[in-house]
Structures are given as structure tokens and as C-alpha cells.
């Protein structure tokens, strides 16, 4: 069950694109040339792309969505720092996990130049190795940073499981 509990963060992120819009798979337009108001839309599109990658449970592509010094923070674990550490953590779930349902609701998205903060809640159901589904609910906080190539990447993602009710 510990492995499935760790899996919630991979699958849970799959629902982050709000409003039923399709995830963008192309490169994000350079936000430097765009008005500040569109930066929030670019961050939302970046999360949509991240969502598409996590639905495929593809550790290499998911890890590439983080900044070089990005952090993945999961309960009861030391922080995973850097793309390679994140990839190594997620790799055992490749081809072994199925995300049955996932939904994220963004409650706040604030952009300050090249940094953005996104907060919200999630609900997801995932199965590991064809086993019984696990249901996970909680909160998330994401810090995004516009990277040197102009793309928004995760500098930090924190997942917090809600207490059992």
C-alpha cells in the first residue's frame, strides 16, 4: 500500500487542467513578449501539458517539466530535488499504473513576473499493477518559474493528502 500511496502524486496531478480544456502539447509561447495578463493562461497551459504527461505516467517527460533544481514534495518523504531524482522516483510507476479518474480544482493562481503560485485541491483514483483502486484527496501547491527558454516549469510541487474523514 505504501507504493500506491506514493503513486497519488503522479496520478493526482493528472487532473490539474481545469475547465475541460485540452492540454497543450506544443511549446509555450514566450511570455516575455506577451502582456502580463496572459502569463496566467500560459501557466494554466503548462499545467495542462503536465497533466497530459502524468496521465501517460511517463517519468522522463514528467521530470522534464521541472526546472533543473525543481522539487517534488510528498508527505513522509525527503524532498526530491532535481529532474533526475524526480525521474528515478517516478520511473517504477511507468507502465504499472492506471489513472481511473483525476480532478484538480485551482483555487488561486498568482503570477509575479517570471514566478507563479498555484493552489488548489485534488481527487483521484489510481490502480497499481492491476490491483484495487486507491482513492486520494487533498491539496496541492505549485510554484512555477519561467525557465531560460521562456517555458513555464515547476520549481516546486507540494501534495498534501487530506485527513481521512
C-alpha positions in Angstrom: 0.0 0.0 0.0 3.0 2.4 0.6 3.8 2.2 -3.1 0.2 3.1 -4.1 0.2 5.9 -1.5 3.3 7.3 -3.2 1.7 7.0 -6.5 -1.0 9.5 -5.7 1.2 12.4 -6.6 1.8 11.0 -10.1 -1.8 10.3 -10.9 -3.3 13.2 -8.9 -1.5 15.8 -10.9 -3.3 14.4 -13.9 -6.4 16.4 -13.2 -4.8 19.8 -12.9 -6.1 21.2 -16.2 -9.3 23.0 -15.2 -12.4 23.8 -17.2 -12.2 20.8 -19.5 -9.8 22.5 -21.9 -7.5 20.2 -23.9 -3.9 20.1 -22.7 -1.4 21.9 -24.8 1.4 19.8 -26.1 3.3 22.4 -28.1 5.9 24.8 -26.7 4.6 27.6 -24.6 4.8 30.9 -26.4 7.4 33.3 -24.9 5.8 35.1 -22.1 8.3 37.9 -22.3 6.6 39.2 -25.4 3.1 38.6 -24.1 1.1 41.0 -21.9 1.2 40.2 -18.1 -2.4 39.1 -18.1 -1.7 36.2 -20.5 1.0 34.8 -18.2 -1.7 33.1 -16.1 -3.1 31.5 -19.2 0.4 30.3 -20.1 0.9 28.8 -16.6 -2.5 27.1 -16.9 -1.4 25.7 -20.3 1.8 24.4 -18.8 -0.2 22.6 -16.1 -2.4 21.2 -18.9 0.7 19.8 -20.6 1.9 18.4 -17.3 -1.5 16.8 -16.8 -1.3 15.1 -20.2 2.2 13.7 -19.4 1.1 12.4 -16.0 -1.9 10.7 -17.4 0.5 8.6 -19.5 2.6 8.0 -16.4 5.8 8.9 -18.3 8.6 9.6 -15.8 11.0 11.1 -18.3 8.6 13.6 -19.7 7.1 14.5 -16.3 10.6 15.1 -14.8 11.4 17.4 -17.8 8.5 19.6 -16.7 10.5 20.6 -13.6 13.3 23.3 -13.5 16.8 21.8 -13.2 16.6 22.5 -9.5 12.9 21.6 -9.2 11.5 19.9 -6.1 8.7 17.4 -5.6 7.5 17.3 -2.1 5.4 14.4 -0.9 4.2 13.6 2.6 6.6 11.5 4.8 9.4 11.6 2.3 12.5 13.7 1.9 12.2 16.3 -0.8 13.1 15.0 -4.3 15.4 17.6 -5.7 16.3 17.9 -9.4 15.0 16.3 -12.5 17.0 13.1 -12.1 15.8 12.4 -8.6 12.2 13.1 -9.6 12.6 10.8 -12.6 14.1 8.0 -10.5 11.2 8.2 -8.0 8.5 8.1 -10.8 10.1 5.5 -13.1 8.9 2.4 -11.1 5.3 3.6 -11.9 5.8 3.7 -15.7 3.5 1.1 -17.4 2.3 -0.2 -14.0 -0.2 2.5 -13.1 -3.6 3.3 -14.4 -5.3 6.6 -13.5 -9.1 5.9 -13.5 -10.2 9.4 -12.6 -8.4 12.6 -11.6 -9.7 16.1 -10.9 -7.9 19.2 -9.7 -9.5 22.4 -8.9 -7.4 25.5 -8.9 -8.5 27.9 -6.1 -5.7 30.5 -6.7 -3.2 31.4 -9.4 -1.0 34.4 -8.9 1.7 35.5 -11.3 4.6 37.8 -10.4 6.8 38.3 -13.4 8.6 35.0 -14.0 7.2 33.2 -11.0 3.7 31.9 -10.4 1.9 30.2 -7.5 -1.0 27.9 -8.0 -3.1 26.4 -5.1 -6.0 24.0 -5.2 -7.5 20.6 -4.3 -7.4 17.3 -6.0 -9.3 14.0 -6.1 -8.0 10.9 -7.9 -8.4 7.2 -8.3 -5.5 5.1 -9.4 -4.5 1.4 -9.6 -1.1 -0.1 -9.4 -0.3 -3.4 -11.1 -4.0 -4.1 -11.8 -4.8 -4.1 -8.1 -7.7 -2.5 -6.4 -8.2 1.2 -6.9 -7.0 3.7 -4.3 -8.8 7.0 -3.8 -6.8 10.1 -2.9 -8.0 13.5 -1.9 -6.0 16.5 -0.8 -4.5 19.9 -1.5 -1.6 21.0 -3.8 0.6 24.0 -4.1 2.7 24.6 -7.2 5.4 27.1 -7.7 6.1 27.7 -11.4 9.1 29.5 -12.8 9.7 30.8 -16.4 12.8 29.0 -17.5 15.6 30.4 -19.6 13.9 29.1 -22.8 10.7 31.0 -21.9 8.7 27.9 -20.9 6.9 27.6 -17.5 8.3 24.7 -15.5 7.6 23.5 -12.0 10.1 24.8 -9.4 8.2 23.1 -6.6 5.2 20.9 -6.3 3.7 20.0 -2.9 1.0 17.4 -2.5 -0.8 17.1 0.8 -3.2 14.2 1.5 -6.4 15.2 3.2 -7.0 13.5 6.6 -9.4 10.6 6.5 -12.9 11.6 7.4 
